[in-house]
Amino acid sequence: MKRASAILESTRLDRQLNFEEISKRTRIPVRYLIAFENEDISQFPSEPYCSLMLKDYADFLGLNGEDLLALFRRDYDRRTQNLRPHRAWLSLTPQLALKIFIVILVILFSLYLLFEYLKFNRPPQLKVTWPDTLTGRYVDISGTTDPEATIKINDSLVIVDNQGHFKKTVEVATTEAKIFVEAKSPAGVVTQEEKIYK
């Protein structure tokens, strides 16, 4: 199947015409005539001038301008398809970027909620400083816990400061006693420690 550019070139050569002569008679610049015959797409004029000039060129050579234009469009479309870069399976468009951003936000928000849920439902930390022995009727019990937790020592409520420190003087009946410390989170989860003195 002959290409439109080859038909133009062979017809022009058969009639022994040069580009300058054709350009003078058709008023089509020489660079466009050469581009049509060489299929140099980068040198083509913009539409609709490209189609009009090509049809005039074909008519001037005694060819059917409409038919040659249809052939040229077929060749041109095939050529531009070959030149068109293959699209990657994934290209970043503004819509895709927005979707990715929304998905990341949803994931981060879900992780934040999960972290807060686990933090709310975990047992509070409890570290008690126990005296080595009981030497009298009163003993000082101190330690640290979560600032939101409530502390009970032998079922008596103890004040916890903003850093989670607590301290209480506990009365014991004898030098043999059991002291029980309980930390309870706002969710009701409990951590316990006890010490038995003998």
RASULFEN-V636786 format. One record per residue. N is the residue number from 1. RES is the residue in one small letter. PHI is phi in whole degrees, 0 to 359 (NA if undefined). OMEGA is omega as a letter, one per 30 degrees, with the letter a starting at -180 (none if undefined). BURIAL is + if it has 9 or more other C-alpha atoms within 8 Angstrom, else -. Layout:
N:RES:PHI:OMEGA:BURIAL + N:RES:PHI:OMEGA:BURIAL
This chain:
1:m:NA:a:- + 2:k:285:l:- + 3:r:275:a:+ + 4:a:300:a:+ + 5:s:298:a:+ + 6:a:291:l:+ + 7:i:296:l:+ + 8:l:300:a:+ + 9:e:295:a:+ + 10:s:293:l:- + 11:t:295:l:+ + 12:r:298:a:+ + 13:l:292:l:+ + 14:d:299:a:- + 15:r:271:l:- + 16:q:56:l:- + 17:l:251:l:+ + 18:n:253:a:- + 19:f:296:a:+ + 20:e:297:a:- + 21:e:294:l:- + 22:i:297:a:+ + 23:s:299:l:+ + 24:k:297:a:- + 25:r:275:a:- + 26:t:256:a:+ + 27:r:64:l:- + 28:i:265:a:+ + 29:p:303:a:- + 30:v:303:a:+ + 31:r:299:l:- + 32:y:285:l:+ + 33:l:300:l:+ + 34:i:296:a:+ + 35:a:298:l:+ + 36:f:297:a:+ + 37:e:286:a:+ + 38:n:267:a:- + 39:e:54:l:- + 40:d:273:a:+ + 41:i:302:a:- + 42:s:295:a:- + 43:q:261:a:- + 44:f:295:l:+ + 45:p:288:l:- + 46:s:285:l:- + 47:e:286:g:- + 48:p:274:a:- + 49:y:297:a:- + 50:c:300:a:+ + 51:s:295:a:+ + 52:l:295:a:- + 53:m:294:a:+ + 54:l:296:l:+ + 55:k:296:l:+ + 56:d:298:l:+ + 57:y:298:a:+ + 58:a:295:l:+ + 59:d:298:l:+ + 60:f:298:l:- + 61:l:281:l:+ + 62:g:87:l:- + 63:l:265:l:- + 64:n:281:a:- + 65:g:300:a:+ + 66:e:295:a:- + 67:d:295:a:- + 68:l:294:l:+ + 69:l:297:l:+ + 70:a:297:l:- + 71:l:298:a:+ + 72:f:295:l:+ + 73:r:297:l:- + 74:r:300:a:- + 75:d:295:a:+ + 76:y:294:l:+ + 77:d:298:l:- + 78:r:297:a:- + 79:r:292:a:- + 80:t:291:l:- + 81:q:295:l:- + 82:n:291:a:- + 83:l:280:a:- + 84:r:295:a:- + 85:p:294:l:- + 86:h:292:a:- + 87:r:283:l:- + 88:a:294:a:- + 89:w:296:l:- + 90:l:222:l:- + 91:s:241:a:- + 92:l:279:l:- + 93:t:253:l:- + 94:p:302:l:- + 95:q:295:l:- + 96:l:294:l:- + 97:a:298:l:+ + 98:l:296:l:- + 99:k:298:l:- + 100:i:298:l:- + 101:f:299:a:- + 102:i:295:l:- + 103:v:297:l:- + 104:i:297:l:- + 105:l:298:l:- + 106:v:297:l:- + 107:i:296:l:- + 108:l:297:l:- + 109:f:295:l:- + 110:s:296:l:- + 111:l:296:l:- + 112:y:298:l:- + 113:l:298:l:- + 114:l:297:l:- + 115:f:299:a:- + 116:e:294:l:- + 117:y:296:a:- + 118:l:294:l:- + 119:k:296:a:- + 120:f:292:a:+ + 121:n:261:l:+ + 122:r:278:l:- + 123:p:293:l:+ + 124:p:291:l:+ + 125:q:288:l:+ + 126:l:213:l:+ + 127:k:230:a:- + 128:v:252:l:+ + 129:t:264:a:- + 130:w:267:l:- + 131:p:288:a:- + 132:d:294:a:- + 133:t:219:l:- + 134:l:266:a:+ + 135:t:250:a:- + 136:g:206:a:- + 137:r:283:a:+ + 138:y:242:l:- + 139:v:222:l:+ + 140:d:269:l:+ + 141:i:248:l:+ + 142:s:222:l:+ + 143:g:171:l:+ + 144:t:227:l:+ + 145:t:207:l:+ + 146:d:290:a:+ + 147:p:301:a:+ + 148:e:276:a:- + 149:a:282:l:+ + 150:t:254:a:+ + 151:i:245:l:+ + 152:k:235:l:+ + 153:i:243:a:+ + 154:n:51:l:- + 155:d:68:l:- + 156:s:255:l:- + 157:l:292:a:- + 158:v:234:l:+ + 159:i:282:l:- + 160:v:248:a:+ + 161:d:278:a:- + 162:n:296:l:- + 163:q:269:l:- + 164:g:91:l:+ + 165:h:275:l:+ + 166:f:219:l:+ + 167:k:203:l:+ + 168:k:207:l:- + 169:t:266:a:- + 170:v:250:l:+ + 171:e:270:l:- + 172:v:239:a:+ + 173:a:285:a:- + 174:t:222:l:- + 175:t:282:l:+ + 176:e:250:a:+ + 177:a:208:l:+ + 178:k:242:l:- + 179:i:247:a:+ + 180:f:238:l:+ + 181:v:242:a:+ + 182:e:231:l:+ + 183:a:247:a:+ + 184:k:238:l:+ + 185:s:282:l:+ + 186:p:300:l:- + 187:a:276:l:- + 188:g:91:l:- + 189:v:277:a:+ + 190:v:242:l:+ + 191:t:240:a:+ + 192:q:231:l:+ + 193:e:221:l:+ + 194:e:216:l:- + 195:k:223:l:- + 196:i:250:l:- + 197:y:260:l:+ + 198:k:238:none:-
